[in-house]
C-alpha cells in the first residue's frame, strides 16, 4: 500500500481528471520473448498500482483505456486472455479491495461481454458507488465515435418523443448522454509506449485536454511517471481558446 505522498513539490496544482491510454503491453512482452498475454498481465499489475497512487495523492477522476471497440480484431487467444484478466481483477477487487475508497465505474458497451463479466462489473459498481475517494472509469469495449453516436441516438429518441426540442439542443444536452455524464473533462491525457495518437479515446471530452506522450511501455510505468506528468501539466498555460494575460497586456 502506498503512503499518501508524492514526489511533487508541495502545493503543486493537481489535475482533477487524468486519463491514460494503457499502451505497450505487447511490445513489453515481445522484448522479453514472452507471449503477449504476459504483457497484459504485467500491465494489469501496473494499472492497480497507478490507480491506487492517483487516489492517494488526491486525483478526483481517473479514466483508463482497457479495451477498445477495435481490439476485437486481435487474435482470439489474446482477447480471451484480456477478458480473463478483467474477470480476475474484478473478483480480486470485490474480495480484497473492501477498504479502498475508490469508486469503480465502467464506460463502453458492455452488452457484448459475457454475462458473468457483466454481473461482476455491476457488483463492483454497486459495492463502490458510495465510496468517498477517486472515481475510476475503466473503458471496456469503448470507442469515442461509438459513444458520440450513442449520445446522438439518445437525443434523437428524446426529440422524436417530444421530450426535447431539436432546435434548442445544446452541447450540454449531448454531454448528459455521454458515459462520463456529470464528470469533468480530462485535464491531462497520458499515453505511454511512444505512440502519438488518440486512438478513438474520449473524443468529445478531450477537446481541451493537455496531452503527454512518453516512450516508456505501460508495464514499466511507475508512480514517479505520474508525478512527472503532473509537474509537466502544472507548467502549461491552458487558454481554452482565450488569450493569456501577458498577451493582452502587450
N, C-alpha and C positions, 0 to 999 in steps of 0.2 A: 504494500500500500504506500502510495506517495505521501509525503508530508505536504501540507498546504503551503507551498512556497514555490518560487520560480527563480530563475537566474536573471530576471529582468530588474532594472533599477526600480526603486520604489516610486510609486505614482505614475508608472508608465501607463498610458491610456490603453485599455483593452478593447478589442472589437467585441461588439455584442454577439455577433454571429460569425462563426468561421465555418467554411465548407471545404471539404477535402475530396479530391479525386484520388482514390487509393490505387495508384498505378505502379506497375513494375514487378508484381509478384512473379510472373512467368519468367522474366529476364533474370530476376534474382535466382530462381531455381536453376535456370539454364547455365548460369555462370558457375554453379556448384555441381553440375552434372546430375541434377535431381529432377524428378518429374514435376510438372507444373503445379500439381496439387500440393506438393511440399511447399512451394512458394506461397500458395493461397493460405495454407495453414500458418506459415510464419507471418503472413500479412494479417491474419486474424488475431494473432497474439499482439502485434503492434497496435492494431485497432483498439484492443482492450486498454492497453497502457495509455494511448493518446486520449481516449475518451475520458478515462479517469483523471488524467492530468488536467485536461481542459476544464473539467468540472471543479477540480480542487483549486485552480487558480482564479476561478470566477467568470469563466466564459458562460454566457447565458444560453447560447444555442450552438450546436454543432451538427452539421449535416454531412454525412459520408456517403459517397457513391460506391455501393457494394456490388450491384449487378444491374446492368443497363438492358434496355429492350433489345439492343443489338447483340448482347452477349449470348443470346440463344444460338447464334451462328457458330459458336465454338464447338469443339469435339464433345460428344455426349459424355465421355468419361470425365472430362473437366467440369461440365455442367453438374453432373452427379456429385462430384467432389465438393463443388461450391455449395450445392443445396444441403449436403450433409454437414458442411461447416456451419451454415446458417442454423440448421437444426440443433447441432451440438452447442452452439453459442447460446441459443435461446433456452435450452434446457439448463445450461450452466447458470445463465442469468437468473432464471426462476428459482434455482436451487441455492446458489451461493451469493447472489448479489442483494439479498434482502436488506442489508444495511446500507447499500448505496443510495444516494439521494437523486440519482439521475432518472429523469422521465424519458421513457423509451417510446418512440413513435416510428411508424413505417410509412414511407411515401412511395407511390407507384401503384401499378395494377396488380394486386395480389390474387386476382380471380383465377389466374392460370397456374398458380402454385399448388402444391399438394394440399389436401385438406388438413393433414397433420401439421404441416408447416403453418398454414393459415390459422389454425387453432392456437398454436404456440405463440404466434405473433399477437393474436387477440388477448391471450392470457398475459403476455408481457406488458402490453399497453394498459390493460386493466389493473395489473398489480402495481404499476408505477405512476399512474396518472395523477396521484395526489402528492408525489414526492416534491420536496422543496428546491431541488437542485436544477442543474442544466437540462435543457430539452435536447435529447439526442434523436435526430432524424436519420433513419437508416433507409437509404434509397435502394429498393429491390424491385426488379422489373420496372425500372424508372426510365423515362425519356422526357426531355424538356418539351419537345414538339408534341408528344402524346399528352402531356399534362395540359398544355395550352389548348389542344384540340378538345380534350375532356371538358375544360372550363368553358370553351365556346359552345359546346353542345348543351351544357347545363344552362347557359344563358339563353340559347335558342329555345330550349324547352320552356323556360320561365316566360319568355316573350310570347311563345305560342299559347300558353295557358292564361296569359293576361297578368301574370304576377309582376312583370317588368315591362316598361315602355322602351322599345328598341331605340327610339330617338333620344332617349335620356340616359343611355348607358354610359358609364364612366369606367376609368381604369380600376377604380376601387371595386366596382361590381365584378369585374373579371378576377381580381385578386382574391375576392372572397370565395371563388370556386377553385382556387389552386390547392394543392396538397398542403402547402405551407400557410394557409389562411390564418391570419391573426399573429403571424410571426414577423419579425423584422427581416428585411432582405439581408443576405450575407454581406458583411463589410469586407471580408477577406476570403478569397478562394485560393487554396494551395493545391498545386499539382506537382508531386514528386515524379521522378523517373526520366526527366529530360524532355518529355513531350510538351509542346506549347500550343495546345488547343483545348477547347471547352468540352468537346465530345458530347454535345446534347445534354448538358447538365445545367439545370436551373436557368434556362434561357431567359425567362421573364425576370426572375429575381436578381439576376446578375448585371442588370443594366448599368449600375454604378458601383459595382464591386471592384475592389482592388485585387489584382492577381499577383501571385508569386509562384514562379516556376523554379523547381530545384532539380538538380541532376541525380540526387540520391534516390535509390529504389525504395519503395514503400516499406518492405520488411526491415530495412535499416534505419527507418525514420524514428527519431527519439524525441523525448520532451524538449531537449535543448533546441531542436529544429523548430518546434512551436515557438519557443522564446525568440529565436532569430527572426521568424516570420512576423511575430508581433512587433518586435523592435523595428523592422523594416516598414511595417504598416504605420507605426506611430510617427515615422519620419516623413510620411507622404502628406501632401496637401490635397484634400478632397474638395473639389469645386462643385460637383453635381451640376455642371453646365453653367455655373456662375463665374464670377471673377474674384480673385483673391484681393485682400485689402491693399497689399503692396502695389498691385497693378492699378487699382482705382485711384491710389494716392498720387500716381505719376502724372 
